[in-house]
Amino acid sequence: MSGDLKLRHLGTGEELLLAPAAEAPRRPALAGDVVVWEATENGTRVVRARRGGETGTIPGPFDHAGEPRVEGGAVVLTGWLTADEAGDTDVFLYETGQAEAVRIASGPGQQRFPDISATHVALADFSEDPDGRFDEDARDLADIVVYDRRTRRATLRAREGKQAFPMLGAGERIAYLEWAPAHPEPKFEQFELRIGDIVAPGSGDAVAASIAIASAPFVLPAVRGELVEWVERPEVGGEASLRRRPADLSAPAVEVPGLSGLELFGPSASATITVLGARSPGGALELRGIPR
């Protein structure tokens, strides 16, 4: 079930309808005046982008696309090469002025879950996985690949186990989720959040947090500017909390006050504010803004 996608000005509260619920909009991302999201167009999953008051579908040499992220005028996305959702995927980059998105990462199996900064793209590469794809498999394997947008060269940050869902946005650092070679299903019940220097080998990455979320909703961390933030709920039916820590790991994690007794969704952050969904038991979902 999907709702309308709206753009809200946090200063004035003014809202703009970007896509109606009929288009099944999801996975929005925002940077500056560019908004991107997944939608369904004539029965096909596509990535749409809005800039300067104009909205369009990003074309490319793929059957369908999703998982968009944006930085400046550049959008990175996952492209499925066939209609098979479990089939081969590559990562594509679309920059303003291009006729279509350009493939920047490929290989056996799936390359997915990209993120983008002004200088790099990071993604999860499932080439080492026995079935080559991300699925509900307790032995999924993957590595992080970093693509330098200036040199157009990709570097594999190989580590044992599974690393996925890379996050850029903390300067020259990269964060991601990590699981042991054998891990629980659902995967997001327990994982480590690691962070390190984006140009250094993955062997030197440090654990920022060991995170437990005992039951749905499962919530991915956020990395932006000087902070990493994540939701914890270590017991089924237990209370959720939002925690944050400096991205350079110079201090321990602390709990963000004022969110007691709420279900928490998100978060998403800029350099100055963190926004997340919050809902009291039986209440309506609302947005909360928390200064950073």
C-alpha positions in Angstrom: 0.0 0.0 0.0 1.4 3.4 -1.0 0.5 7.0 -0.3 1.1 10.3 -2.0 4.7 11.5 -2.2 5.0 15.1 -1.0 7.8 17.6 -0.6 7.5 19.6 2.6 9.3 22.9 3.3 10.4 22.5 6.9 10.5 26.2 7.5 7.0 27.1 6.2 5.2 23.8 6.3 4.2 24.3 2.7 3.8 21.0 0.8 4.0 20.1 -2.9 2.6 16.9 -4.4 5.3 15.1 -6.3 3.5 11.9 -7.1 0.1 10.5 -6.4 -0.5 7.2 -4.6 -1.6 5.7 -7.9 2.0 5.7 -9.1 3.2 3.8 -6.0 6.0 6.3 -5.2 8.6 5.0 -2.7 12.3 5.3 -1.7 12.5 9.1 -2.1 15.9 10.9 -1.8 16.5 14.6 -1.8 19.6 16.7 -2.4 19.4 20.5 -3.0 16.6 21.1 -5.5 16.7 17.5 -6.9 14.3 14.8 -5.7 14.3 11.2 -6.9 12.1 8.3 -6.2 10.9 4.9 -7.4 7.5 4.8 -9.1 5.4 2.5 -11.3 4.9 3.6 -14.8 2.7 1.4 -17.2 3.3 -1.5 -14.8 7.1 -1.1 -14.8 9.3 0.1 -11.9 11.1 3.3 -12.9 13.2 6.0 -11.3 11.8 9.5 -11.5 13.6 12.8 -10.9 12.3 16.3 -10.3 14.5 19.4 -10.8 13.7 23.0 -11.6 10.0 22.3 -11.5 10.2 19.5 -14.1 9.7 15.8 -13.5 10.9 13.0 -15.8 11.8 9.3 -15.9 15.5 8.5 -16.1 16.2 6.3 -19.1 18.9 3.7 -19.4 19.9 0.3 -20.9 17.9 -1.7 -18.4 14.5 -3.4 -18.1 13.5 -1.5 -15.0 15.2 0.5 -12.2 15.1 1.4 -8.6 17.0 2.2 -5.4 17.9 5.8 -6.4 20.2 8.2 -4.5 21.1 11.8 -5.4 23.9 14.3 -4.9 24.0 17.6 -6.7 22.7 17.0 -10.2 23.8 13.3 -10.2 21.6 10.3 -9.6 22.8 6.8 -9.0 20.5 3.8 -9.3 20.2 0.1 -9.7 19.1 -1.3 -13.1 17.6 -4.7 -13.6 18.8 -6.2 -16.9 15.7 -8.4 -17.3 12.2 -8.4 -15.8 13.3 -11.0 -13.2 13.4 -9.3 -9.8 16.0 -11.9 -8.7 18.0 -11.5 -11.9 21.2 -9.7 -12.8 21.5 -6.0 -11.8 24.1 -3.3 -12.5 24.6 0.2 -11.0 24.1 3.2 -13.3 25.0 6.9 -12.9 22.9 9.7 -14.5 24.2 13.2 -14.6 22.5 16.4 -15.8 22.7 16.7 -19.6 23.2 13.0 -20.3 20.8 11.3 -22.7 20.5 8.3 -20.4 22.1 6.7 -17.3 25.5 5.1 -17.8 26.7 1.8 -16.3 29.5 2.2 -13.8 29.5 -1.2 -12.0 28.8 -4.6 -13.4 29.8 -8.2 -13.0 28.4 -11.6 -12.2 25.1 -11.5 -10.3 23.8 -8.4 -8.6 25.4 -5.0 -7.9 22.9 -3.0 -5.8 22.1 -0.5 -3.1 24.3 2.4 -4.3 24.9 5.7 -2.6 26.6 8.8 -4.0 28.6 11.8 -2.8 30.3 14.6 -4.7 33.3 12.5 -5.3 32.4 8.8 -5.0 29.7 6.1 -5.5 29.6 3.1 -3.2 27.6 -0.1 -3.8 27.2 -3.7 -2.7 28.6 -6.4 -5.0 27.1 -9.9 -4.6 29.5 -11.5 -7.1 30.9 -13.7 -4.3 27.5 -15.0 -3.2 26.7 -18.6 -4.2 23.4 -17.5 -5.9 24.7 -14.0 -6.9 21.8 -12.0 -5.4 20.4 -10.4 -2.3 17.6 -12.5 -0.9 16.4 -14.1 2.4 19.4 -16.4 2.6 21.3 -16.8 5.9 24.6 -17.2 4.0 24.4 -14.2 1.7 27.8 -12.8 0.9 28.8 -9.4 -0.5 31.6 -6.8 -0.6 31.5 -3.0 -0.9 32.8 -1.4 -4.1 33.8 2.2 -4.2 33.8 4.1 -7.5 35.8 7.3 -7.8 33.8 9.7 -9.9 36.9 11.7 -10.8 39.1 8.9 -12.1 36.2 6.6 -13.1 38.0 3.7 -11.3 36.3 1.1 -9.0 38.0 -0.4 -5.9 36.8 -3.5 -4.2 36.9 -3.3 -0.3 37.0 -7.0 0.3 36.1 -8.3 3.8 35.0 -11.7 5.1 31.2 -12.1 5.4 28.6 -9.8 4.0 28.8 -6.0 3.7 26.0 -4.1 2.1 24.0 -0.8 2.2 26.9 1.6 2.0 26.4 5.1 3.2 28.3 8.2 2.1 27.8 11.7 3.4 30.4 11.9 6.3 33.1 13.6 4.3 35.8 11.2 3.2 34.4 8.3 5.3 32.2 5.4 4.3 29.8 3.5 6.5 28.0 0.2 5.8 26.2 -2.7 7.5 28.1 -6.0 8.1 27.1 -9.5 8.9 29.1 -12.7 9.6 29.1 -15.3 6.9 26.2 -17.1 8.7 23.7 -14.5 10.0 20.1 -14.3 11.2 17.1 -13.9 9.0 15.6 -11.3 8.8 19.0 -9.8 8.4 18.1 -6.5 10.0 17.4 -8.1 13.4 21.2 -7.8 14.2 24.1 -6.3 12.4 27.2 -4.2 12.9 27.6 -0.6 11.6 31.2 -0.1 10.4 32.9 3.0 9.2 36.3 3.9 7.8 38.3 6.0 5.4 36.9 5.7 1.9 40.4 5.5 0.3 41.8 3.0 2.8 41.5 -0.8 2.7 38.4 -2.2 4.3 40.5 -4.2 6.8 40.9 -1.0 8.8 37.2 -0.2 9.2 36.0 0.1 12.8 32.7 -0.9 14.4 30.6 2.2 15.2 27.8 0.2 16.7 26.4 -3.3 17.1 22.7 -2.9 16.5 19.8 -5.0 17.5 16.2 -4.5 16.2 14.2 -7.5 17.5 11.1 -7.0 15.4 9.6 -4.9 12.6 9.8 -2.1 11.7 13.4 -2.6 10.7 15.2 0.7 10.4 18.5 1.5 8.5 21.0 3.9 10.0 21.7 7.4 8.6 25.1 9.0 8.1 25.5 12.7 7.4 28.1 15.3 8.2 29.7 14.6 11.6 27.2 12.1 12.9 26.0 8.5 12.4 22.5 7.7 13.8 20.5 4.5 14.2 17.4 3.0 15.8 17.7 0.2 18.4 15.0 -2.1 19.8 16.8 -5.1 21.3 13.6 -6.8 22.7 10.4 -7.9 20.9 7.8 -5.4 21.9 10.5 -3.3 23.6 10.9 0.4 23.3 12.8 1.9 20.4 15.5 4.5 20.8 17.4 6.8 18.5 21.2 6.8 19.1 23.9 8.9 17.6 27.7 8.9 17.6 30.4 11.1 16.0 31.4 9.7 12.6 35.1 9.8 13.6 34.2 7.6 16.6 35.8 10.1 19.0 33.1 9.7 21.6 30.6 6.9 22.6 27.1 6.7 21.4 24.3 8.6 23.2 20.5 8.3 23.2 18.6 11.2 21.7 16.1 12.3 24.3 12.4 13.1 23.7 11.4 10.0 21.8 10.4 7.7 24.6 7.4 5.4 24.0 7.3 5.9 20.2 7.7 3.7 17.2 10.5 5.1 15.1 11.0 5.1 11.3 13.8 6.6 9.2 16.0 8.5 10.1 17.2 10.8 7.4 19.5 13.7 8.0 21.0 16.9 6.6 24.0 18.6 8.2 21.8 20.5 10.7 18.6 18.4 11.2 17.6 14.8 11.5 14.0 13.9 10.4 12.3 10.7 11.3 8.9 9.2 11.5 7.4 8.7 14.9 4.2 7.1 16.1 2.7 6.6 19.5 0.8 3.3 20.1 -2.4 3.5 18.1 -1.6 7.0 16.9 -0.9 8.5 13.5 2.5 8.6 12.0 4.1 12.0 12.1 7.4 13.6 11.2 9.8 14.8 13.9 12.7 17.1 13.3 15.7 16.9 15.7 18.5 19.5 15.7 22.0 18.0 15.2 
